[in-house]
Structure formats: C-alpha cells, structure tokens
Amino acid sequence: MNAFLPIIFGLGYTLGPITIGKALGYISIESAWLVLGLVAFISTIFMCMLEKYDENQKKKKKNFHRNRLNVKFHVLLKLIAVFLSLK
C-alpha cells in the first residue's frame, strides 16, 4: 500500500497535463476549468459519503463486539449459577 499511492499520484501528475492539453484542442480553457471543478466537486461528495459509510461500519462492528461480549458474560454467569446450584 505504501508504494501504491505514490504510483497513483505520479500517474495523475504525468497524465493530467497531457490529457488537458489534448482536451484544450477541442474545448475552451473556461470549459476545461468548469469540467475540472465539477470533477473535483463530485469527488469531494463521494469522499464524504465514503467517510460516513466507514464511520457507520465501525459503529456496527463495535456494537457487534460489545453485544458478543455481553452474551459471553451472561453465559458465563449462567454456567456459574448452574455449577453453584449443583453443590
């Protein structure tokens, strides 16, 4: 993972100018900035949605482990009660 992110960033720095240079042959610079702004805005919305999803998954996992611990504790208490009642 440590080497993967620099590769992605490097590709962006390499392919970005080439792509926008070719696109400027067909559209105006104002349109290009509008498209780039729109892409950045949509990417920001997706990143916010991903963060909310990740927080919800962490809460579900935490609650799952807490409930699982409570079940184990109650089972242990019942086993102790059964053991003490046998004496």
C-alpha positions, 0 to 999 in steps of 0.5 A, spaced: 500 500 500 505 504 501 508 504 494 501 504 491 499 511 492 505 514 490 504 510 483 497 513 483 499 520 484 505 520 479 500 517 474 495 523 475 501 528 475 504 525 468 497 524 465 493 530 467 497 535 463 497 531 457 490 529 457 488 537 458 492 539 453 489 534 448 482 536 451 484 544 450 484 542 442 477 541 442 474 545 448 475 552 451 480 553 457 473 556 461 470 549 459 476 545 461 476 549 468 468 548 469 469 540 467 475 540 472 471 543 478 465 539 477 470 533 477 473 535 483 466 537 486 463 530 485 469 527 488 469 531 494 461 528 495 463 521 494 469 522 499 464 524 504 459 519 503 465 514 503 467 517 510 460 516 513 459 509 510 466 507 514 464 511 520 457 507 520 461 500 519 465 501 525 459 503 529 456 496 527 462 492 528 463 495 535 456 494 537 457 487 534 463 486 539 460 489 545 453 485 544 458 478 543 461 480 549 455 481 553 452 474 551 459 471 553 458 474 560 451 472 561 453 465 559 458 465 563 454 467 569 449 462 567 454 456 567 456 459 574 449 459 577 448 452 574 455 449 577 453 453 584 446 450 584 449 443 583 453 443 590 
